[in-house]
Amino acid sequence: MKKTGAWLATYALEQLGTRFTFGIPGVHTTELYDELNNSSQITPVLVTHEGGGAFMADAISRLSASVGVLAVVPAAGLTHASSGIGEAFLDGVPMLVICGGPRTDTAHKFQLHEMDMHKFMGGLTKATFKVTSHDQVISTLYEAYRIATSAEPGPVFVELAVNVLLYTGEVSDLPAYMPPPPPSAAAQGDIVQAVTLLSQASNPCLFVGWGTRDAFTQVRAIAEWLQAPVATTLQGLSAFPANHPLHVGFGFGAAAVPAARNAFKDCDCMLAVGTRFAEIATGSYGVQVPQNLIHIDINPQTVGANYPAKVGIAGDAAQVLTQLLAALQASGPGRVLQHEKHARIQRDKAAYRATWYQADVADRVNPARFFDAVRTQTPDDGIFVVDDGNHTFLTAELLPIHATKSVILPTDFNCMGYAVPAAIGAKLAHPHRLVQAIVGDGAFLMTCMEILTATSHKLGIVYYVFNDGELSQIAQAQAIPYNRKPCTVLGQVKLEGVALATGAAYLRIESNAELDSIVLQAIHLASAGRPVVVDVKIDYAKQTAFTEGAVKTNFSRFPLNQKLRTLARAFTRRITG
């Protein structure tokens, strides 16, 4: 039979369960977009910038069973999308990057958009493929999907030559996609050793990350069996419910909140699952990890990489934790409910929050009171999409997350501009759930015009823009050593104008007294299918525990001469201005 490459690609994507593609059509992809438009299953979404499209695809993958798909033009479209592809790569998020390619049926050089895209994508993807014949289209996309979703997930790049997409070619059959077998079980000896260490520990603790997103039930059951406090990574904020009495917060070292620091202080056995012990998760590697570390991660290269593991298991978290839970339960009854431990955690949480309540100022919005108002009006399954910046750590410390896969954010790639488009992907994935984005004014400026895409698709999303006129995370870091804010003070932007330009509603919160009513109004407007920009006059004066702890940890590592230099400069500039 004869089919165009575009038809074959669309067929393959349908077989893979694709619901949306994101991108901007160009001369190399017009045929592909025509076929995508003909599909009864796939909706091609026009974006304002391919980078925004990549963040949307990222959100689809994080929050649903479907894998996000980019459909972009070569060179310029691909480079525009590269930040979102890089975010997915470092965060372990599957993605299919489908790109038109220059013709392969001509000897002419210097074609439009001709570049070595595979060399460019080599460091941002798990694999790259170049399709030059029709009989390669389906099998290549199936293999790309398999790689993207297997082991540690990540993006895979597929170049489809424009002549293959446009012209018909002979193919022998249209194979259905056959999913791979389930992951293999962990070695029983490792499970037994882990059970022994956990059972013998006086103060076991759990540290869980994004890798446990599909093991929510197992993590909770293990924590309760051990009566072990649970801390999460930043990306894993929804890996354990914050309203559980054993939840202590984000991180556990010097850059963590008091509840986590205190609960983990005497930890003598740690079960760490789905975490790389990366820089942010460890507060710039400022954590103390016990000798009895059980480290479980799907990527064998991460197990024991930063901190030596007594027991290291490379495997799928849900699979391994199911085995571990069964072995724990078979070993005897779980530990008696430790009411005093629960009470101490709650006291520490309340005391930390009280320090924020005490930081009220008359003409600014207190972050803790803001998050209280939002949490009160948000159902447990409401989705939060958070950008990169000071507001990231405010969210991590002050917004309790109650349900799995209910918060997403950029982490290791740490790309600003994530939240506005990713919230669109979240709403497309779950149209009936409340989606709210927390974004700083600097990050908002990078991708705010993507709200037009939300308006075009009648997506009711609430965008809370923390507006202080600065790149506050960096401005705070500049304050002490430099006493200056070079390139961190933003120009004056009228966010109401952005809302008007993109078809969004606009609201403004200037004080704590307005919080409850305006948050409720914003959610009501969004429920009618209209995006809402909420201009929040936030107070960033008080630093998060993370910021204070990470700064101290990093400064402690400075050589003595550099410490003295930094302190002398800070002192001099305080005097001289």
Buried (B, 14 or more C-beta within 10 A) or exposed (E): EEBBBBBBBBBBBBBBBBBBBBBBBBEBBBBBBBBBEEBEEBBBBBBBBBBBBBBBBBBBBBBBEBBBBBBBBBBBBBBBBBBBBBBBBBBBBBBBBBBBBBBBEEEEEEBBBBBEBBEBBEEBBBBBBBBBBBBBBBBBBBBBBBBBBBBBBBBBBBBBBBBBBBBBBEBEEEEEBEEEEEBEEBEEEBBEBBBBBBBEBEBBBBBBBBBBBBBBEBBBBBBBBBBBBBBBBBBBBBBBBBEBBBBBBBBBBBBBBBBBBBBBEEBBBBBBBBBBBBBBBBBBBBBEBBEBBBBBBBBBEBBBBBBEBBBBBBBBBBBBBBBBBEBBBEBEEBEEEBEEBBEBBEEBBEEBBEEBEEBBEEEBBBBBBBBBBBBEBBEEBBBBBBBBBBBBBBBBBBBBBBBBBBBBBBBBBBBBBBBBBBBBBBBBBBEEBBBBBBBBBBBBBBBBBBBBBBBBBEBBBBBBBBBBBBBBBBBBBBBBBBBEBEEBEBEEBEBBEBBEEBBBBBBBBEBBEBBBEBBEBBBEBBEEBBBBBBBBBBBBEBBBBBBBBBBBBBBEEEEEEEEEEBBEBBEEBEEEE
